[in-house]
Amino acid sequence: MTATLVTVRRSGARRRRIPVIAIVGLAVLAAACLAALLAPWLAPYPPDVPAGAGSQPPSLEHPLGTTTQGFDVLSQLLYGARTSLGVGLAVAGITTVMGLAIGVIAAYRGGWTDSVLSLLTNVFLVLPGLPLIVVLAAFLPPGPSTIILVLSITGWAFGARLFRSQALSLRTREFVAAAETAGMGRLRVMGTQIVPNMASIIAAFVVNQVVFAITAEASLEFLGLGDPTTISWGTMLFWAQTGSALLLGNWWEFVFPGLAIALTASMLTFVNYAVDETSSPRLQARELVHRFLGTGTRSSSLITPVRRTDASS
């Protein structure tokens, strides 16, 4: 009997590469957040004080031109990023925490707790989202805090339903039963055993909520349901529409804030796609098929030694 050593490749333990679109998206978003934080030092003029004659096209003095009222577009764009990105991150954080708490508690506790929380979630899911947002924003005091409140009230239910379905599948896993047998409390089991295993779906939900909040905030401001004295990308579009920028040919008044919203949403979509690609079992299975057929890109993988025993003559 002779023993030979055979090497078997383990595709499941291969090193994962970060998609290029995720790197691009994160880089652009980091630059936008940094520009928003440094707006007081980067903005060439105060955003709420006329910086010159109105309706000036882009020039060396005003790189992005001026509005009809004479405000510098670049300065307002930088300061507006603070409000728009702040609203997006705040709404994403609040709705994620609410949805995660309600969904995980409903799935883990079960019984009447699950029935009550599921009923509450279903009520908010069937409510017409856009009309409810418009009505709440119209009757509450205008301002970014009101927009955050309105979007949080109307945006948590889908996350609760999503997290509940994921937690239900994790509830019956062996490691959860082992933690319960070891004497862990319910809150500790949910916080240390269930929630960490939902990291990928939580990240995808957060990214989607940031996109939703930024675009919804801009829509509400454009409709005049926000505070027109607040500087954001949405209020820039509102004042451009109020000042008839399109009719006057002042394209820079609405193109640059609209481009900022579209670019931010696109970069967040890139990040969301990368999260889905690295966490979705369906996409992982497709990648394994490509590797098996030899149509995918090869990457380094770990080598597992396996001892095979052959009969020798």
C-alpha positions as CSV (number, residue, x, y, z in Angstrom):
1,M,0.0,0.0,0.0
2,T,1.5,3.4,-1.0
3,A,0.1,6.7,-0.1
4,T,0.2,9.6,-2.5
5,L,-0.7,13.2,-1.7
6,V,-3.4,14.8,-4.0
7,T,-4.1,18.5,-4.0
8,V,-7.7,19.6,-4.2
9,R,-8.7,23.2,-4.8
10,R,-11.3,24.7,-2.5
11,S,-13.3,27.3,-4.4
12,G,-15.4,28.2,-1.4
13,A,-12.3,29.5,0.5
14,R,-10.9,31.6,-2.3
15,R,-10.1,35.2,-1.7
16,R,-12.8,37.6,-2.8
17,R,-12.0,40.7,-4.7
18,I,-13.8,44.0,-4.2
19,P,-15.6,44.9,-7.5
20,V,-14.2,47.9,-9.3
21,I,-17.6,49.6,-9.3
22,A,-17.7,49.4,-5.5
23,I,-14.3,51.0,-5.3
24,V,-15.4,53.8,-7.6
25,G,-18.7,54.3,-5.8
26,L,-17.1,54.4,-2.4
27,A,-14.4,56.8,-3.6
28,V,-16.9,59.3,-5.1
29,L,-19.1,59.1,-2.0
30,A,-16.2,59.6,0.3
31,A,-15.2,62.7,-1.8
32,A,-18.8,64.0,-1.6
33,C,-18.9,63.6,2.2
34,L,-15.5,65.2,2.6
35,A,-16.6,68.1,0.4
36,A,-19.7,68.5,2.5
37,L,-17.7,68.5,5.8
38,L,-15.2,71.0,4.4
39,A,-17.9,73.3,2.8
40,P,-17.0,76.3,5.0
41,W,-13.5,76.2,3.8
42,L,-14.1,75.1,0.2
43,A,-17.0,77.3,-0.7
44,P,-15.7,80.5,-2.3
45,Y,-18.7,82.6,-1.2
46,P,-21.4,82.4,1.6
47,P,-24.3,80.3,0.3
48,D,-27.0,82.7,1.5
49,V,-25.5,86.0,0.5
50,P,-25.6,87.3,-3.1
51,A,-22.1,87.0,-4.5
52,G,-22.6,89.1,-7.6
53,A,-25.0,89.8,-10.5
54,G,-27.7,87.2,-11.1
55,S,-27.8,84.7,-13.9
56,Q,-24.1,84.7,-14.6
57,P,-22.9,81.6,-16.5
58,P,-19.9,79.6,-15.3
59,S,-16.7,81.6,-15.3
60,L,-13.4,81.9,-13.4
61,E,-15.0,84.1,-10.8
62,H,-18.0,81.7,-10.4
63,P,-17.0,78.2,-11.6
64,L,-20.6,77.0,-11.6
65,G,-22.3,80.3,-12.3
66,T,-24.8,82.3,-10.2
67,T,-28.5,81.9,-9.6
68,T,-31.2,84.4,-10.6
69,Q,-30.9,85.9,-7.2
70,G,-27.1,86.2,-7.4
71,F,-26.1,83.3,-5.2
72,D,-23.0,81.3,-6.1
73,V,-24.0,77.9,-7.3
74,L,-20.8,76.1,-6.3
75,S,-21.2,77.4,-2.7
76,Q,-24.8,76.3,-2.5
77,L,-23.9,72.9,-4.0
78,L,-21.3,72.3,-1.3
79,Y,-23.5,73.5,1.6
80,G,-26.5,71.7,0.1
81,A,-24.6,68.4,0.2
82,R,-24.5,68.7,4.0
83,T,-28.3,68.8,4.2
84,S,-29.1,66.2,1.5
85,L,-26.5,63.7,2.6
86,G,-27.3,64.3,6.2
87,V,-31.0,63.6,5.6
88,G,-30.2,60.5,3.6
89,L,-27.9,59.0,6.3
90,A,-30.3,59.9,9.2
91,V,-33.3,58.4,7.5
92,A,-31.3,55.3,6.6
93,G,-30.1,54.9,10.2
94,I,-33.5,55.4,11.8
95,T,-35.4,53.1,9.4
96,T,-32.8,50.4,9.6
97,V,-32.9,50.4,13.4
98,M,-36.7,50.4,13.5
99,G,-37.1,47.7,10.9
100,L,-34.3,45.6,12.3
101,A,-35.7,45.8,15.9
102,I,-39.3,45.1,14.9
103,G,-38.5,42.3,12.3
104,V,-36.0,40.4,14.5
105,I,-38.2,40.6,17.6
106,A,-41.2,39.4,15.7
107,A,-39.3,36.5,14.2
108,Y,-37.6,35.4,17.4
109,R,-40.4,35.8,19.9
110,G,-43.2,34.5,17.6
111,G,-46.7,34.0,19.0
112,W,-48.8,37.0,19.7
113,T,-45.8,39.3,19.5
114,D,-45.2,38.3,15.9
115,S,-48.9,38.7,15.1
116,V,-49.1,42.2,16.5
117,L,-45.8,43.4,15.0
118,S,-46.6,41.8,11.6
119,L,-50.1,43.4,11.6
120,L,-48.5,46.8,12.3
121,T,-46.0,46.3,9.6
122,N,-48.7,45.2,7.1
123,V,-50.7,48.4,7.9
124,F,-47.8,50.6,7.0
125,L,-47.0,48.6,3.9
126,V,-50.4,49.0,2.4
127,L,-50.6,52.7,3.1
128,P,-49.9,54.7,-0.1
129,G,-46.4,56.0,0.5
130,L,-46.2,59.1,-1.7
131,P,-49.6,60.6,-0.7
132,L,-48.8,60.0,3.0
133,I,-45.4,61.7,2.6
134,V,-47.0,64.7,0.9
135,V,-49.8,65.0,3.5
136,L,-47.4,64.7,6.5
137,A,-44.9,67.1,5.0
138,A,-47.7,69.7,4.3
139,F,-49.1,69.7,7.8
140,L,-45.9,69.6,9.8
141,P,-43.5,72.5,10.3
142,P,-41.1,72.7,7.4
143,G,-37.5,71.8,7.8
144,P,-34.9,68.9,7.5
145,S,-36.0,67.4,10.8
146,T,-39.6,67.2,9.5
147,I,-38.5,65.5,6.3
148,I,-36.4,63.0,8.3
149,L,-39.4,62.3,10.6
150,V,-41.8,61.9,7.6
151,L,-39.5,59.6,5.6
152,S,-38.7,57.5,8.7
153,I,-42.3,56.9,9.5
154,T,-43.1,55.8,5.9
155,G,-39.9,53.9,5.2
156,W,-39.3,51.4,8.0
157,A,-42.1,48.8,7.2
158,F,-40.4,47.2,4.2
159,G,-37.2,46.7,6.1
160,A,-39.1,45.1,9.0
161,R,-40.7,42.6,6.6
162,L,-37.4,41.9,5.0
163,F,-35.5,41.4,8.3
164,R,-38.3,39.3,9.7
165,S,-38.1,36.8,6.9
166,Q,-34.3,36.6,7.2
167,A,-34.5,36.2,10.9
168,L,-37.1,33.4,10.7
169,S,-34.6,31.3,8.7
170,L,-31.8,32.0,11.2
171,R,-34.1,31.3,14.2
172,T,-33.9,27.5,13.6
173,R,-30.2,27.2,13.0
174,E,-28.0,25.1,15.3
175,F,-25.9,27.9,16.6
176,V,-29.0,29.8,17.9
177,A,-30.1,26.6,19.7
178,A,-26.6,26.2,21.1
179,A,-26.6,29.8,22.4
180,E,-30.0,29.3,24.0
181,T,-28.8,26.0,25.6
182,A,-25.8,27.8,27.0
183,G,-28.1,30.1,28.9
184,M,-27.9,33.3,26.8
185,G,-30.7,35.8,27.2
186,R,-33.1,36.6,24.4
187,L,-31.6,40.0,23.7
188,R,-28.1,38.6,23.7
189,V,-29.1,35.8,21.3
190,M,-30.7,38.3,18.9
191,G,-27.8,40.8,19.2
192,T,-24.9,38.3,18.9
193,Q,-26.2,35.4,17.0
194,I,-29.0,36.6,14.6
195,V,-28.2,40.2,13.7
196,P,-24.5,39.7,12.8
197,N,-25.5,36.9,10.3
198,M,-27.8,39.5,8.6
199,A,-25.0,41.9,7.9
200,S,-25.1,41.7,4.1
201,I,-28.9,42.2,3.8
202,I,-28.7,45.1,6.4
203,A,-26.0,46.8,4.3
204,A,-28.0,46.5,1.1
205,F,-31.1,47.9,2.9
206,V,-29.1,50.9,4.3
207,V,-27.7,51.8,0.8
208,N,-31.2,51.6,-0.7
209,Q,-32.6,53.8,2.1
210,V,-30.0,56.5,1.5
211,V,-30.9,56.6,-2.1
212,F,-34.6,56.7,-1.3
213,A,-34.1,59.5,1.3
214,I,-32.0,61.7,-0.9
215,T,-34.4,61.5,-3.8
216,A,-37.5,61.9,-1.7
217,E,-36.0,64.9,0.1
218,A,-35.2,66.6,-3.2
219,S,-38.7,65.8,-4.4
220,L,-40.4,67.3,-1.4
221,E,-38.2,70.4,-1.5
222,F,-38.9,70.8,-5.3
223,L,-42.6,70.6,-4.6
224,G,-42.3,73.4,-2.0
225,L,-43.1,71.2,0.9
226,G,-39.8,71.8,2.7
227,D,-38.2,74.9,4.1
228,P,-37.1,77.1,1.2
229,T,-34.6,78.9,3.5
230,T,-32.7,75.7,4.0
231,I,-29.9,75.1,1.5
232,S,-30.0,71.6,-0.1
233,W,-29.9,70.2,-3.5
234,G,-33.7,70.0,-3.5
235,T,-34.2,73.7,-2.6
236,M,-31.7,74.6,-5.3
237,L,-34.0,72.9,-7.8
238,F,-37.0,74.6,-6.2
239,W,-35.5,78.1,-6.6
240,A,-34.4,77.3,-10.1
241,Q,-38.0,76.4,-11.0
242,T,-39.4,79.4,-9.1
243,G,-37.0,81.8,-10.9
244,S,-37.8,80.3,-14.4
245,A,-34.2,79.2,-14.9
246,L,-35.3,76.9,-17.7
247,L,-37.1,79.6,-19.6
248,L,-34.3,82.1,-19.1
249,G,-31.7,79.5,-20.3
250,N,-29.9,79.4,-17.0
251,W,-29.1,75.7,-17.3
252,W,-26.4,75.7,-14.7
253,E,-29.0,76.4,-11.9
254,F,-30.7,73.1,-12.3
255,V,-28.2,70.9,-14.1
256,F,-25.5,70.9,-11.3
257,P,-27.8,70.1,-8.4
258,G,-29.7,67.5,-10.5
259,L,-26.4,66.0,-11.5
260,A,-25.2,65.8,-7.9
261,I,-28.4,63.9,-6.9
262,A,-28.1,61.5,-9.9
263,L,-24.4,60.9,-9.3
264,T,-24.8,60.2,-5.6
265,A,-27.7,57.8,-6.3
266,S,-25.7,56.1,-9.0
267,M,-22.7,55.6,-6.8
268,L,-24.9,54.2,-4.0
269,T,-26.4,51.9,-6.5
270,F,-22.9,50.7,-7.5
271,V,-22.1,50.0,-3.8
272,N,-25.4,48.1,-3.5
273,Y,-24.7,46.0,-6.5
274,A,-21.3,45.1,-5.0
275,V,-22.9,44.1,-1.7
276,D,-25.4,42.0,-3.5
277,E,-22.7,40.4,-5.7
278,T,-20.6,39.4,-2.7
279,S,-23.5,38.1,-0.6
280,S,-26.1,36.7,-2.9
281,P,-26.0,32.9,-3.1
282,R,-27.5,33.1,-6.6
283,L,-24.6,35.2,-7.9
284,Q,-22.1,33.0,-6.1
285,A,-23.5,29.9,-7.7
286,R,-23.3,31.6,-11.1
287,E,-19.7,32.4,-10.5
288,L,-19.0,28.7,-9.6
289,V,-20.6,27.6,-12.8
290,H,-18.4,30.0,-14.8
291,R,-15.3,28.6,-13.0
292,F,-16.4,25.1,-13.7
293,L,-16.9,25.8,-17.4
294,G,-13.7,27.8,-17.6
295,T,-15.4,31.0,-18.7
296,G,-14.8,33.0,-15.6
297,T,-11.6,34.7,-14.4
298,R,-9.3,32.5,-12.4
299,S,-8.3,33.6,-8.9
300,S,-6.0,32.2,-6.3
301,S,-7.5,29.6,-4.0
302,L,-6.4,27.6,-1.0
303,I,-5.0,24.1,-1.4
304,T,-6.3,21.3,0.7
305,P,-4.0,18.3,1.0
306,V,-6.0,15.0,0.7
307,R,-4.4,11.7,1.4
308,R,-5.3,8.9,-1.1
309,T,-4.4,5.3,-0.5
310,D,-3.8,3.2,-3.6
311,A,-3.2,-0.5,-3.8
312,S,0.3,-1.4,-5.2
313,S,1.2,-4.6,-6.7
